[in-house]
Amino acid sequence: MGKIKSALLLVLYTLLIAFLCFICTVSFNYGENDLHTFSSILDLTAKDADLGGTYGANDTYSGGGYSAVYYPEGVISVSEYEDDLAGISDEKDRTDYQNKYRASENGALYLEVGTACDENGAVLASFTEAFASAVETMTARYEALHADGARVSVRDDYTIEVFLPEMLDGEYYTISHFAYTGELSLTYGTSEDAATDVLKVESKESVSDYVTGVSSRSSGGTHYIELHFTQKGADALAEATEKAGSSSDSSSSSTTNYLYIYVGDTAIISLQVSEALTGNALYISGSYTAETAAATAILLDSAVDGTADDLTFTAGDAYQIPAAYGANALIWLYISFGVLSVAMMLFFFIRYGLLGFVHLYTYLLFTACTILCVWAIPFLYLSVEVYVAFLFTALMLSAGNAVTFEAARKEFALGKTFASSVKTGYKKTFWKLFDAHIVVALFGFIAYFIAFPSLQAAMFVLGLTAVFSGLGVLLFNRFAWAIMTALTKKPGKFCNFKREEVDDE
């Protein structure tokens, strides 16, 4: 490669790296009286609720989120039991109330006799089975949010504790709506009481024979919920609403008709109907944000496979809790990244001289691409777990470059030409590095689909950055090496490579 061509490529590559680093990390005010603000990609990147620090719109978010507990039917807290009991003055009523409940084995809850336990306080097998199924449903709902930091866990054996990051819009909307359980159903009429069943699911059928699923989407700033019907479901909906808005309707033309969408016994959506609803999809808009539309769609979609026997839940009060890692976690995360990056670069420059710039360029490109993807992909957030995944693959990148440099260094020490040393070094290490990156990438992407919500983003980033690391080590690193060493007459000295000295005897 000629020097002029190499110099031009190096200048373009340097400008690209500088531009990416600038837009990813630099924020500043501009305009008259600093009226406008340029926010870096890192500033715009959503942060995990466990990271304490001031960020987000106008630097108003400081981490943390909301926690609540779901109590299944037949289960109450000790405080509720004691408060209810204290409010009963009649001795017979007090005795009846006491006989209605039994303390749980760990003493943290009270279980209703006949619903959750028997007369001796032993938990019913049917209740245990139904609760386990409900935990799976709740976990699946929160997983579908793809909100890093969201957590679902069983507390005190028979309640479900959830946490949602404050970064979401309408956290308690999601928490309260996800408490609803049961089967999806649709009714149509002038009021809830007068409405009749639309789908008319027969005994050998299920709702999934009529509704294939529910999803959410956004268009032009408006957020929608989409119900997708089978042909049988579309026909049933069209038949139920065929006279909507017409004078031949059974009611007067001035009467308003509604479509009610239920989960169990709760009407989740009330939709005014002015014309017949036809087609295999129903689009519903309203005062939804992207998050509340997604939460409603997830609730309805899970109810497609719900049953009338599902446990019903009551959502307790939501409590705001601070960031788990402390008020300054975010700044310490940035500091640790800077310290580790400097330490890594010192190693490469001391060990390999100016060849350290080759690694520096590859590392900066790798970091910038990671930041851009975490910002651009909706379900990714900056979190401690994501940071650890990034550090792991950054170490892979550094180790891969070091292994390649060392292989070429050994070849050069044996007396081979510089070009031959580099070529042989890459040839000897290529497949080992390739296989290692493929294994980590596959592990990350597979684990993403089966991990808990708090680890999904980290696993996806692990897989993604493993791909970036592999491209960096096997492609961009060699490209930078080629154009930089083409500009020097002594490439061995540029790389701090030395020949072995053999003493004559």
TANORSUL-V147458 format. One record per pair of residues at least 12 apart in sequence whose ideal C-beta (glycine too) atoms are under 10 Angstrom apart, sorted by sequence separation. I is the first residue (numbers start at 1). J is the second residue. If there is no record, write none. Layout:
BEGIN
I/J, I/J
END
This chain:
BEGIN
26/38, 27/39, 28/40, 43/55, 44/56, 49/61, 51/63, 52/64, 85/97, 98/110, 100/112, 101/113, 104/116, 105/117, 111/123, 115/127, 116/128, 139/151, 140/152, 150/162, 151/163, 162/174, 163/175, 185/197, 186/198, 187/199, 198/210, 199/211, 214/226, 215/227, 244/256, 245/257, 258/270, 259/271, 284/296, 344/356, 345/357, 347/359, 348/360, 374/386, 408/420, 409/421, 411/423, 412/424, 447/459, 448/460, 26/39, 27/40, 42/55, 43/56, 44/57, 50/63, 51/64, 84/97, 85/98, 100/113, 104/117, 111/124, 114/127, 139/152, 150/163, 151/164, 162/175, 185/198, 186/199, 213/226, 214/227, 215/228, 244/257, 258/271, 259/272, 271/284, 284/297, 408/421, 409/422, 411/424, 412/425, 446/459, 447/460, 448/461, 481/494, 26/40, 27/41, 47/61, 49/63, 50/64, 99/113, 100/114, 101/115, 102/116, 103/117, 116/130, 138/152, 139/153, 149/163, 150/164, 151/165, 164/178, 185/199, 186/200, 213/227, 214/228, 243/257, 244/258, 257/271, 258/272, 259/273, 271/285, 345/359, 407/421, 408/422, 410/424, 411/425, 444/458, 445/459, 448/462, 481/495, 23/38, 25/40, 26/41, 27/42, 46/61, 48/63, 49/64, 50/65, 100/115, 101/116, 102/117, 112/127, 116/131, 139/154, 149/164, 150/165, 184/199, 212/227, 213/228, 244/259, 257/272, 258/273, 269/284, 271/286, 344/359, 345/360, 348/363, 407/422, 408/423, 410/425, 444/459, 445/460, 447/462, 448/463, 22/38, 23/39, 24/40, 25/41, 26/42, 27/43, 43/59, 47/63, 49/65, 81/97, 84/100, 85/101, 101/117, 102/118, 105/121, 111/127, 136/152, 138/154, 147/163, 149/165, 162/178, 185/201, 211/227, 212/228, 213/229, 241/257, 256/272, 257/273, 270/286, 284/300, 344/360, 370/386, 374/390, 408/424, 409/425, 411/427, 443/459, 444/460, 447/463, 448/464, 23/40, 24/41, 25/42, 26/43, 27/44, 48/65, 49/66, 81/98, 84/101, 102/119, 104/121, 105/122, 135/152, 147/164, 148/165, 149/166, 162/179, 184/201, 211/228, 212/229, 240/257, 256/273, 257/274, 269/286, 405/422, 407/424, 408/425, 411/428, 444/461, 445/462, 446/463, 22/40, 23/41, 24/42, 25/43, 39/57, 102/120, 103/121, 105/123, 135/153, 142/160, 147/165, 149/167, 150/168, 160/178, 183/201, 211/229, 212/230, 241/259, 256/274, 259/277, 345/363, 404/422, 407/425, 408/426, 410/428, 444/462, 445/463, 21/40, 22/41, 23/42, 24/43, 81/100, 102/121, 104/123, 135/154, 145/164, 148/167, 149/168, 160/179, 210/229, 211/230, 240/259, 341/360, 344/363, 370/389, 371/390, 406/425, 407/426, 443/462, 444/463, 445/464, 24/44, 81/101, 99/119, 101/121, 102/122, 142/162, 145/165, 147/167, 210/230, 370/390, 405/425, 407/427, 408/428, 443/463, 444/464, 20/41, 24/45, 37/58, 102/123, 139/160, 141/162, 142/163, 147/168, 150/171, 186/207, 209/230, 210/231, 211/232, 212/233, 261/282, 404/425, 407/428, 408/429, 441/462, 442/463, 444/465, 445/466, 81/103, 132/154, 138/160, 142/164, 184/206, 185/207, 208/230, 210/232, 211/233, 237/259, 341/363, 403/425, 404/426, 407/429, 440/462, 441/463, 444/466, 445/467, 131/154, 135/158, 137/160, 139/162, 145/168, 183/206, 184/207, 209/232, 210/233, 211/234, 259/282, 261/284, 341/364, 367/390, 370/393, 406/429, 407/430, 440/463, 441/464, 443/466, 444/467, 138/162, 147/171, 150/174, 183/207, 184/208, 186/210, 209/233, 210/234, 366/390, 370/394, 404/428, 405/429, 441/465, 442/466, 76/101, 78/103, 85/110, 135/160, 185/210, 186/211, 208/233, 210/235, 259/284, 403/428, 404/429, 407/432, 440/465, 441/466, 75/101, 78/104, 84/110, 131/157, 134/160, 152/178, 184/210, 185/211, 207/233, 210/236, 211/237, 341/367, 403/429, 404/430, 440/466, 441/467, 74/101, 131/158, 147/174, 184/211, 205/232, 210/237, 269/296, 366/393, 367/394, 439/466, 440/467, 441/468, 81/109, 82/110, 131/159, 244/272, 245/273, 268/296, 366/394, 437/465, 438/466, 441/469, 75/104, 78/107, 80/109, 81/110, 128/157, 131/160, 145/174, 244/273, 245/274, 246/275, 400/429, 403/432, 404/433, 437/466, 438/467, 440/469, 441/470, 78/108, 80/110, 128/158, 184/214, 199/229, 244/274, 245/275, 246/276, 337/367, 366/396, 367/397, 403/433, 436/466, 437/467, 440/470, 77/108, 78/109, 127/158, 201/232, 244/275, 245/276, 268/299, 269/300, 363/394, 366/397, 437/468, 77/109, 78/110, 142/174, 201/233, 227/259, 241/273, 243/275, 244/276, 268/300, 366/398, 400/432, 401/433, 437/469, 438/470, 76/109, 77/110, 141/174, 142/175, 145/178, 199/232, 240/273, 241/274, 242/275, 243/276, 244/277, 263/296, 266/299, 400/433, 403/436, 436/469, 437/470, 75/109, 76/110, 123/157, 199/233, 227/261, 241/275, 242/276, 363/397, 399/433, 400/434, 436/470, 437/471, 75/110, 76/111, 123/158, 198/233, 201/236, 241/276, 242/277, 261/296, 268/303, 362/397, 363/398, 435/470, 437/472, 74/110, 75/111, 76/112, 141/177, 142/178, 200/236, 225/261, 237/273, 240/276, 241/277, 242/278, 263/299, 362/398, 400/436, 433/469, 434/470, 437/473, 74/111, 75/112, 141/178, 199/236, 239/276, 240/277, 241/278, 263/300, 396/433, 399/436, 400/437, 433/470, 436/473, 437/474, 71/109, 74/112, 198/236, 199/237, 238/276, 262/300, 359/397, 362/400, 363/401, 72/111, 73/112, 74/113, 197/236, 198/237, 200/239, 237/276, 238/277, 261/300, 263/302, 264/303, 359/398, 362/401, 434/473, 74/114, 75/115, 76/116, 138/178, 198/238, 200/240, 237/277, 238/278, 263/303, 396/436, 397/437, 433/473, 434/474, 74/115, 75/116, 117/158, 137/178, 138/179, 186/227, 198/239, 199/240, 237/278, 238/279, 262/303, 263/304, 359/400, 396/437, 433/474, 73/115, 74/116, 75/117, 116/158, 198/240, 227/269, 237/279, 261/303, 264/306, 359/401, 72/115, 73/116, 74/117, 138/181, 184/227, 186/229, 197/240, 198/241, 225/268, 234/277, 235/278, 237/280, 263/306, 264/307, 265/308, 358/401, 359/402, 430/473, 431/474, 72/116, 137/181, 196/240, 225/269, 234/278, 264/308, 393/437, 396/440, 429/473, 430/474, 195/240, 234/279, 235/280, 237/282, 356/401, 359/404, 429/474, 109/155, 111/157, 225/271, 234/280, 264/310, 266/312, 355/401, 358/404, 359/405, 108/155, 109/156, 111/158, 134/181, 186/233, 214/261, 233/280, 234/281, 263/310, 265/312, 358/405, 393/440, 426/473, 108/156, 109/157, 133/181, 229/277, 234/282, 264/312, 392/440, 393/441, 426/474, 430/478, 107/156, 108/157, 109/158, 188/237, 231/280, 233/282, 333/382, 352/401, 356/405, 74/124, 106/156, 108/158, 109/159, 186/236, 227/277, 229/279, 230/280, 333/383, 337/387, 344/394, 348/398, 352/402, 355/405, 105/156, 106/157, 108/159, 130/181, 186/237, 188/239, 189/240, 229/280, 333/384, 336/387, 340/391, 344/395, 347/398, 351/402, 389/440, 393/444, 426/477, 75/127, 104/156, 105/157, 106/158, 188/240, 228/280, 229/281, 330/382, 392/444, 426/478, 74/127, 104/157, 105/158, 187/240, 188/241, 227/280, 228/281, 229/282, 334/387, 337/390, 341/394, 344/397, 345/398, 348/401, 352/405, 355/408, 425/478, 73/127, 104/158, 186/240, 227/281, 228/282, 329/383, 330/384, 333/387, 337/391, 340/394, 344/398, 348/402, 351/405, 352/406, 355/409, 72/127, 104/159, 226/281, 227/282, 329/384, 336/391, 340/395, 347/402, 351/406, 389/444, 423/478, 426/481, 74/130, 75/131, 188/244, 226/282, 227/283, 352/408, 422/478, 73/130, 74/131, 194/251, 225/282, 226/283, 227/284, 337/394, 341/398, 348/405, 352/409, 72/130, 224/282, 225/283, 226/284, 325/383, 340/398, 344/402, 351/409, 72/131, 190/249, 224/283, 225/284, 325/384, 422/481, 190/250, 224/284, 225/285, 324/384, 422/482, 189/250, 190/251, 198/259, 222/283, 223/284, 224/285, 225/286, 72/134, 189/251, 190/252, 195/257, 198/260, 223/285, 224/286, 72/135, 194/257, 195/258, 198/261, 222/285, 223/286, 225/288, 419/482, 422/485, 70/134, 191/255, 194/258, 195/259, 219/283, 222/286, 223/287, 224/288, 70/135, 190/255, 191/256, 195/260, 197/262, 223/288, 189/255, 190/256, 191/257, 192/258, 215/281, 217/283, 219/285, 222/288, 223/289, 385/451, 389/455, 392/458, 419/485, 190/257, 191/258, 195/262, 223/290, 225/292, 226/293, 418/485, 70/138, 189/257, 190/258, 192/260, 212/280, 214/282, 216/284, 223/291, 225/293, 389/457, 390/458, 393/461, 397/465, 401/469, 188/257, 189/258, 191/260, 212/281, 221/290, 223/292, 224/293, 225/294, 379/448, 385/454, 386/455, 389/458, 392/461, 393/462, 396/465, 397/466, 400/469, 404/473, 422/491, 188/258, 189/259, 192/262, 214/284, 218/288, 223/293, 227/297, 384/454, 385/455, 388/458, 389/459, 392/462, 393/463, 396/466, 399/469, 400/470, 403/473, 404/474, 421/491, 187/258, 188/259, 189/260, 211/282, 218/289, 222/293, 223/294, 225/296, 226/297, 383/454, 385/456, 386/457, 387/458, 389/460, 390/461, 393/464, 394/465, 397/468, 398/469, 401/472, 402/473, 421/492, 187/259, 188/260, 195/267, 216/288, 218/290, 225/297, 383/455, 385/457, 386/458, 389/461, 390/462, 393/465, 396/468, 397/469, 400/472, 401/473, 405/477, 418/490, 419/491, 186/259, 187/260, 217/290, 223/296, 224/297, 227/300, 228/301, 385/458, 386/459, 388/461, 389/462, 392/465, 393/466, 396/469, 397/470, 400/473, 404/477, 408/481, 418/491, 422/495, 186/260, 187/261, 216/290, 223/297, 225/299, 226/300, 227/301, 379/453, 383/457, 384/458, 385/459, 386/460, 387/461, 388/462, 389/463, 390/464, 391/465, 392/466, 393/467, 394/468, 395/469, 396/470, 397/471, 398/472, 399/473, 400/474, 404/478, 417/491, 418/492, 421/495, 185/260, 186/261, 187/262, 192/267, 195/270, 216/291, 218/293, 225/300, 382/457, 383/458, 386/461, 389/464, 390/465, 393/468, 394/469, 397/472, 398/473, 417/492, 418/493, 422/497, 185/261, 186/262, 216/292, 217/293, 218/294, 225/301, 228/304, 380/456, 381/457, 385/461, 386/462, 389/465, 393/469, 396/472, 397/473, 401/477, 405/481, 418/494, 421/497, 184/261, 185/262, 216/293, 217/294, 227/304, 379/456, 380/457, 381/458, 385/462, 389/466, 392/469, 393/470, 396/473, 400/477, 404/481, 418/495, 78/156, 184/262, 185/263, 192/270, 215/293, 216/294, 379/457, 380/458, 383/461, 390/468, 394/472, 77/156, 183/262, 184/263, 185/264, 191/270, 198/277, 215/294, 216/295, 382/461, 386/465, 393/472, 412/491, 413/492, 418/497, 182/262, 183/263, 184/264, 185/265, 187/267, 216/296, 217/297, 377/457, 380/460, 381/461, 397/477, 401/481, 412/492, 75/156, 182/263, 183/264, 216/297, 379/460, 380/461, 65/147, 70/152, 75/157, 77/159, 180/262, 181/263, 182/264, 183/265, 185/267, 214/296, 215/297, 216/298, 75/158, 76/159, 180/263, 181/264, 182/265, 186/269, 188/271, 214/297, 215/298, 374/457, 377/460, 409/492, 412/495, 416/499, 65/149, 67/151, 74/158, 75/159, 179/263, 180/264, 181/265, 182/266, 184/268, 189/273, 213/297, 214/298, 216/300, 294/378, 377/461, 380/464, 413/497, 415/499, 64/149, 65/150, 70/155, 71/156, 180/265, 181/266, 186/271, 188/273, 214/299, 215/300, 216/301, 412/497, 413/498, 414/499, 415/500, 63/149, 65/151, 69/155, 72/158, 177/263, 180/266, 214/300, 215/301, 374/460, 409/495, 411/497, 412/498, 413/499, 414/500, 69/156, 71/158, 72/159, 179/266, 213/300, 214/301, 373/460, 374/461, 377/464, 408/495, 409/496, 410/497, 412/499, 413/500, 415/502, 71/159, 72/160, 180/268, 213/301, 214/302, 290/378, 373/461, 409/497, 412/500, 413/501, 70/159, 71/160, 177/266, 188/277, 211/300, 212/301, 213/302, 214/303, 408/497, 409/498, 69/159, 70/160, 211/301, 214/304, 374/464, 405/495, 410/500, 69/160, 70/161, 177/268, 213/304, 370/461, 373/464, 374/465, 405/496, 68/160, 69/161, 70/162, 211/303, 212/304, 213/305, 373/465, 405/497, 68/161, 69/162, 211/304, 67/161, 68/162, 210/304, 370/464, 67/162, 68/163, 369/464, 370/465, 373/468, 66/162, 67/163, 68/164, 186/282, 207/303, 208/304, 369/465, 66/163, 67/164, 207/304, 208/305, 49/147, 50/148, 51/149, 65/163, 66/164, 206/304, 207/305, 367/465, 369/467, 370/468, 48/147, 49/148, 50/149, 64/163, 65/164, 66/165, 206/305, 207/306, 366/465, 369/468, 370/469, 48/148, 49/149, 65/165, 66/166, 206/306, 207/307, 368/468, 46/147, 47/148, 48/149, 49/150, 50/151, 64/165, 65/166, 206/307, 367/468, 46/148, 47/149, 48/150, 49/151, 63/165, 64/166, 65/167, 66/168, 366/468, 369/471, 46/149, 63/166, 64/167, 65/168, 68/171, 365/468, 366/469, 369/472, 61/165, 62/166, 63/167, 67/171, 68/172, 61/166, 66/171, 70/175, 366/471, 61/167, 65/171, 66/172, 68/174, 69/175, 362/468, 363/469, 365/471, 366/472, 68/175, 72/179, 362/469, 365/472, 366/473, 66/174, 67/175, 68/176, 70/178, 71/179, 73/181, 66/175, 70/179, 72/181, 362/471, 363/472, 56/166, 68/178, 362/472, 366/476, 56/167, 68/179, 70/181, 361/472, 362/473, 365/476, 366/477, 55/167, 365/477, 50/163, 359/472, 362/475, 49/163, 51/165, 359/473, 362/476, 363/477, 49/164, 50/165, 173/288, 177/292, 184/299, 361/476, 362/477, 365/480, 49/165, 173/289, 184/300, 361/477, 362/478, 48/165, 49/166, 174/291, 178/295, 184/301, 362/479, 47/165, 49/167, 170/288, 173/291, 174/292, 177/295, 181/299, 184/302, 185/303, 358/476, 359/477, 361/479, 362/480, 46/165, 48/167, 49/168, 169/288, 170/289, 173/292, 176/295, 177/296, 180/299, 184/303, 358/477, 361/480, 362/481, 47/167, 169/289, 171/291, 174/294, 175/295, 178/298, 179/299, 180/300, 183/303, 184/304, 358/478, 360/480, 361/481, 46/167, 168/289, 169/290, 170/291, 174/295, 177/298, 178/299, 181/302, 182/303, 183/304, 184/305, 185/306, 358/479, 359/480, 46/168, 49/171, 168/290, 169/291, 170/292, 173/295, 174/296, 177/299, 180/302, 181/303, 183/305, 184/306, 358/480, 359/481, 361/483, 168/291, 169/292, 173/296, 177/300, 180/303, 183/306, 185/308, 357/480, 358/481, 361/484, 167/291, 168/292, 171/295, 174/298, 178/302, 182/306, 183/307, 357/481, 358/482, 169/294, 170/295, 174/299, 181/306, 182/307, 183/308, 355/480, 358/483, 168/294, 169/295, 180/306, 181/307, 182/308, 183/309, 355/481, 358/484, 164/291, 168/295, 182/309, 183/310, 357/484, 358/485, 181/309, 182/310, 181/310, 182/311, 355/484, 180/310, 181/311, 182/312, 354/484, 355/485, 164/295, 181/312, 354/485, 180/312, 181/313, 179/312, 180/313, 179/313, 354/488, 178/313, 179/314, 180/315, 179/315, 355/491, 358/494, 178/315, 179/316, 354/491, 357/494, 358/495, 176/314, 177/315, 176/315, 353/492, 354/493, 355/494, 356/495, 175/315, 353/493, 354/494, 355/495, 356/496, 175/316, 353/494, 354/495, 355/496, 175/317, 176/318, 352/494, 353/495, 354/496, 355/497, 172/315, 175/318, 352/495, 353/496, 147/291, 174/318, 351/495, 352/496, 353/497, 172/317, 351/496, 352/497, 145/291, 172/318, 350/496, 147/294, 171/318, 349/496, 146/294, 145/294, 171/320, 144/294, 145/295, 144/295, 142/295, 144/297, 145/298, 158/311, 160/313, 162/315, 141/295, 144/298, 159/313, 164/318, 166/320, 143/298, 144/299, 160/315, 161/316, 163/318, 166/321, 142/298, 162/318, 163/319, 166/322, 141/298, 144/301, 159/316, 166/323, 140/298, 141/299, 144/302, 163/321, 165/323, 141/301, 140/301, 141/302, 163/324, 140/302, 138/302, 137/302, 140/305, 137/303, 137/305, 137/306, 137/310, 133/307, 137/311, 149/323, 138/313, 149/324, 133/309, 134/310, 135/311, 130/307, 133/310, 134/311, 133/311, 134/312, 130/309, 134/313, 130/310, 131/311, 130/311, 126/309, 127/311, 116/311, 115/311, 167/381, 165/381, 165/383, 148/374, 146/377, 148/379, 146/378, 147/379, 148/380, 149/381, 146/379, 148/381, 80/314, 145/379, 146/380, 147/381, 148/382, 149/383, 146/381, 148/383, 149/384, 75/311, 80/316, 149/385, 73/310, 74/311, 148/385, 72/310, 73/311, 74/312, 75/313, 76/314, 148/386, 72/311, 73/312, 75/314, 77/316, 72/312, 73/313, 70/311, 71/312, 72/313, 73/314, 71/313, 72/314, 70/313, 71/314, 69/313, 70/314, 71/315, 69/314, 70/315, 71/316, 69/315, 70/316, 68/315, 69/316, 68/316, 69/317, 67/316, 68/317, 69/318, 67/317, 68/318, 69/319, 66/317, 67/318, 68/319, 66/318, 67/319, 65/318, 66/319, 67/320, 65/319, 66/320, 67/321, 65/320, 66/321, 64/320, 65/321, 64/321, 65/322, 63/321, 64/322, 65/323, 63/322, 64/323, 65/324, 62/322, 63/323, 64/324, 62/323, 63/324, 61/323, 63/325, 63/326, 64/327, 63/327, 62/327, 63/328, 63/329, 63/330, 62/330, 52/322, 53/323, 52/323, 49/321, 50/322, 51/323, 52/324, 53/325, 49/322, 50/323, 51/324, 52/325, 53/326, 54/327, 49/323, 50/324, 51/325, 52/326, 53/327, 54/328, 48/323, 49/324, 50/325, 51/326, 52/327, 53/328, 55/330, 47/323, 48/324, 49/325, 50/326, 51/327, 52/328, 53/329, 54/330, 48/325, 51/328, 52/329, 53/330, 54/331, 51/329, 52/330, 53/331, 50/329, 51/330, 52/331, 53/332, 50/330, 51/331, 52/332, 53/333, 48/329, 51/332, 53/334, 47/329, 48/330, 51/333, 47/330, 47/333, 163/453, 162/453, 163/454, 42/334, 153/452, 152/452, 151/452, 152/453, 146/448, 150/452, 151/453, 152/454, 150/453, 151/454, 149/453, 150/454, 148/453, 149/454, 143/449, 147/453, 148/454, 150/456, 143/450, 146/453, 147/454, 148/455, 143/451, 145/453, 148/456, 149/457, 25/334, 143/452, 144/453, 147/456, 148/457, 142/452, 143/453, 146/456, 147/457, 148/458, 142/453, 146/457, 142/454, 148/460, 139/452, 143/456, 148/461, 139/453, 146/460, 45/371, 41/368, 44/371, 45/372, 55/382, 45/373, 46/374, 42/371, 45/374, 46/375, 41/371, 42/372, 45/375, 51/381, 40/371, 41/372, 44/375, 45/376, 51/382, 42/374, 43/375, 44/376, 46/378, 49/381, 51/383, 41/374, 42/375, 46/379, 48/381, 50/383, 51/384, 41/375, 46/380, 47/381, 48/382, 49/383, 50/384, 40/375, 41/376, 45/380, 46/381, 47/382, 48/383, 50/385, 45/381, 46/382, 47/383, 48/384, 51/387, 45/382, 46/383, 48/385, 48/386, 47/386, 48/387, 24/364, 42/382, 45/386, 25/367, 14/357, 17/360, 21/364, 24/367, 25/368, 17/361, 20/364, 21/365, 24/368, 16/361, 17/362, 20/365, 23/368, 24/369, 17/363, 18/364, 21/367, 22/368, 24/370, 25/371, 10/357, 14/361, 17/364, 20/367, 21/368, 24/371, 13/361, 16/364, 17/365, 20/368, 23/371, 24/372, 16/365, 19/368, 20/369, 23/372, 17/367, 21/371, 10/361, 17/368, 20/371, 24/375, 13/365, 16/368, 20/372, 50/454, 48/454, 48/457, 48/458, 46/457, 13/476, 17/480, 13/479, 14/480, 13/480, 9/479, 10/480, 13/483, 9/480, 12/483, 13/484, 11/483, 9/482, 10/483, 9/483, 10/484, 8/483, 9/484, 6/482, 7/483, 10/486, 6/483, 9/486, 10/487, 5/483, 6/484, 6/485, 7/486, 3/483, 6/486, 7/487, 1/482, 5/486, 6/487, 1/483, 4/486, 6/488, 3/486, 4/487, 1/485, 2/486, 3/487, 1/486, 3/488, 1/487, 3/489
END
